[in-house]
Amino acid sequence: MIPPEGTFIGPVRNGALRIPPPMKRYCDAENWSLFRFDIVNKDHLTMHPVLPHDPSVDFHASLSPDGLLWIPAALRKSVELARISHAE
């Protein structure tokens, strides 16, 4: 499966991102359900899947069957994502 293009996933609402259907299908095809975040700057997080062969078992979020990815409050606050938590 070819990964979908683009980097912006969507606004945070109530602490979660709704993963767009093409990206959700790609995650399902790759068996990605756990993710880790790196802080890039005050406005950006980078999301990385936790792969089966990853020596680290640490993760910040899991992808729900309905395509929601919860971002911990501490991470949202550290990158100012909390201010858009009410966005549609």
Secondary structure, DSSP 8 states (H G I E B T S, - for coil): ------S-----BTTEEE--HHHHHHHHHTT--EEEEEEEETTEEEEEE--TT-S----SEEB-TTSEEE--HHHHHHTT-GGGTB--
